[in-house]
Every structure is written in structure tokens, then in C-alpha cells.
Amino acid sequence: MNLLLKRISYIAIVLIFLLQIEAQATSLRVEKFSMPIKLANKISQPLSLSFSADGNWRLLAQVLDSRITNQDNPSYSIPITRLELAQLGGTPISNFDTGKIIEIKSGDVNGTNNMNLALNMINFDSDRPGNYVADVKFTLIGEDSTVAEDIYSFRFTKDEIASIDFSNRVTRLSFDKDKMLQKGSTQNLLSPVGVYVSCNKDWKLFARRISGTKDTTLDYFIKVLGGDQSVNCNVTSEYIHMTESPVLVATGKCTINDSMNCLDKKLINIDYQVKGPADKFIPAGSRSEEFEYSLETQD
């Protein structure tokens, strides 16, 4: 009886040992070794692959989704063809596509191998901001068709883009000579200032006076004259007194141009008015005032 138990125990130990060796014969592990790197038109995720196989082996990759989904706005996604697999140094291996299997490398070196690759997402200004994810399956096929797999979820963030530009950053305004001899005189610009807005989200444009000089001799006013048809301008019949409190200039939708994969610039025309003191003549000399424009994005 004791002899039978010993034989059974021996056989069980041998079987477990052999199963462990077979499980270790083909193995694959994929992990990132840094955060995504954001370049001019590309988001790159460096990857480290460690794998082990006996005999002849092949290393493959394929995507599991047909598009790269925006997790914050599921109705929007990016074509999977803009995701590429590349050597870490930048040399492309291949672009992904639905159902396409990419052979990364093959060989016959036994034991553990290490490889550094990168997943690169080609970036357009017209891409909606938010968090994106794409699942990529890596497969190692060893001798006798032994298979090891690992799935890497490529996660990246498309940042907000918001910019303001001007037809003239420095605007010069001179009082007419006859107004210099009048009390409480006012002066407008000879031509409006163009403010251009680009943004990949809905936006609000504000303006305020930065009172660096603390000059109380003159009062400054602003008036929105109009703009592009798609912009909701805060047009008023009267000029608005400029203080350190922000004044709403305009609101608008995101300026994305999908057909050109870029952001359009939307125009708002602005006029300034300067008003002298009601009971005094305007003192001679030059003055400088600064106005700050700011964009507030909206979901």
C-alpha cells in the first residue's frame, strides 16, 4: 500500500514539472517604459517587449478595433490607419488596418529576447480633444505552433487647442487736431482691429483693460462691430467702458475644419474709443494701454 502511494506521488510530481516547463517555453510580455511622448504631429508610446521561444518563432501584431475611440465623446473616433508600429528610433514598420496582421520579426534564437518598439498616433489639429484608447494584440508563435499573447491598451490624450491672433498687435490712435481743443472729446480707430480665434472646443472670448499705468485722465471703450457668420458676436449699440473686469466679446463653436484636417480662424472686428475728461482739455503726450484677450473653452 505504501509503495503504491509513493508511485502515485512520483508520477504527479513529474507531470506538474513537465507542464511548468511547457508553459515557460513560449512567453510574451508587453509593457510601456515611459509616458507617451507628444511631438509636433505625433503621439508616440515607447514599448518594451520581452519574449521567449524555442526553435523558429514569429512575432506578430494586430489591432482589435476598427477605429480609435474617444472615451469622453464616443460618437467621435479616429481612423485606425493613423496608428503605426515603428522601431523605437523612428523607422516605421507598418501602419495598422482592420484585420491586418503585421509580422514584426522572426528568428530561431532560443531563450529570452528583448525588443523596443513604439506605437505612433498621427495627430491632426482637427481631432477632438479627449482621452483615446486602442487595443493592440501582440502574438508570439513558437515551434510546434505554441502561442503566447499579450494585449496592450494604447491610451493617449488629445489636448485642447486655443489661440488668439490680431490683425495688428499694436494699435495706434491719434486724436484729430480739432478735438485736442475740445473738452470731453472722443476718438475712434480709423479702421477696426481684427481678432482671430482658433479652438478645437466651443469657446467664449473676453477682453479687459490691464491698468498698468493707472492713468485716469482718459477713459477707454470697446465695441464689437461684427465678425464671421458662424460667430455669435456681442454687438451693442453703445461702446462698453473698459475696466479690469472682463467684457464678453463673442462666443462660437469649435473652429474644426474636417475636410482640411485643420483649425479655421474666425474673425471678430473690434473698435476702440478713447474719451477725454469732461471738464478739461486732453494733455499733450503719448500714452500706452494694454488690453488682455482670453479664451474660455466649453464642453
Disulfide bonds with the S-S distance in Angstrom:
none
